[in-house]
């Protein structure tokens, strides 16, 4: 496992996401002899895994996305567990893609495949995948190496995203401080948490509480950056005990604000980070019924 330790050390010394990916792929190829490797990251809003980097494939005539649950790669992401397949033949189910599609340049007739989930704080963030034309190419040691490296990738990429998200939030915050911005009124009806902006209905329920919470914090502290963890832990949210309910409500709220052309928007600036974008000065009004 000395080579794995050396590679983990090399990954941990990188702070840029692209360099982290290159270090992983080059290290697996040079130190362990893996010739065909893919690193895919999860886009939860679309339900797909997107190829972030690869080694050993041609790029022409192939897709770079895998839908969750499709093929070995998609199942690794949905189940959150390592899957390896040995002694395969040309008729075996493809690594990813459906309806005859293949993930970016999958080698023809692979005999061995392995996919390992990248997990950060209990959530799958991507998949590390390798395949070979040799039978039984990925033994117990290979599975251990891939698991160790996948864990380090997930943690390193999460840390690499955080400073960029904070910097973006800081710059955007400054851009909304102009005194020439318009004033708009946001009314919160506490009976059903319905929200009206300038007397026009927007949304209600959990999504309404989310928006009001962020606007209230923005008004009191001048802050525009929020985390999913902060929203979940807030006692005022009263979120239902349903997995991923928060992400679903945030997506619904973001789309509703866009559809209505509202003077406030939401943007994702990193995994688990939300940016509030008020295009003006919100005047908050709570209506008790």
C-alpha positions, 0 to 999 in steps of 0.5 A: 500500500506504499504506492497508495500512500504516496498518491494520497499524499500527492492528491492532498497537496493540490488545491485546484480541482483540475490538478486534483483530478489530473494527479489522481488519474496520472497516479493510478495509471503510472503507479498501478498500471490502470490504462482505462480510468474515468472520474465522474462527478454527480450533478444532483439537480439533473440526476446524472454523473458527468465525466470530469477526467479520463485516461485511455479513451478516445473522446470522439463519438461518445457521451460524457454523462451517465444517468443515475442507475444506468449500468455499473457506474450509475448503480455505484452512485445510487447504491453508494458501494463498490462494484466490480465485475470480472470475467465479463464478455462482450454482451455484458451490460455497459458501464454507463449510459442507456439505450445503447449509449456508452460512457466516454469511450468505454473500451470494447469488450472489457473483461473486468470493471470496477467502480467506487463511490466518492463519499463526503459526509455520507453523500455520494459526490461521484464515481471513480471507475476503471476497466481492463481487457484482462480477466480478473484484473481487479483483486482485493488490493486493487479494490482497497486502493481504489477505495482509499483514493476515491475517499481522498478525491471526494474530500480534496475536491470538497475543500477545493470548492469551498474557497471559490464559493466563499470568494464568489459570494463575497464579490456578489455581496458587494455588487448588491450594495448599491444605493440605487437598487430598487426597493421591493416588499416581501410579505410572509403570511405565517398561517401557511408560509405563503410569500408575496413579492410586491403583492404578487403570490410567489410560493408557500410552505417549506420553500416560503420559510426558506426564502424568508429565513435567508432574506431575514438573515440578509437584512440583519447581517448583510449576508448572502451566503448560506449552507445546506447544513445551516438551513437544516439546523435552523429551528425555524425551518421545521423541515420534514424528516425526508431525505433530500427534502431540503435540496428539493425545496431549494430547487423548487424555490430557485425555479419559481423565482426565475419563472416569476422574474422576481427581484431576488434569486438563488444560485448554487456556488458549490456543493451544499452552498447557496447564494442569495441574490437580492436585486434591490433592497427587500422590505420584509413584512410578516402577516399574522392571521 
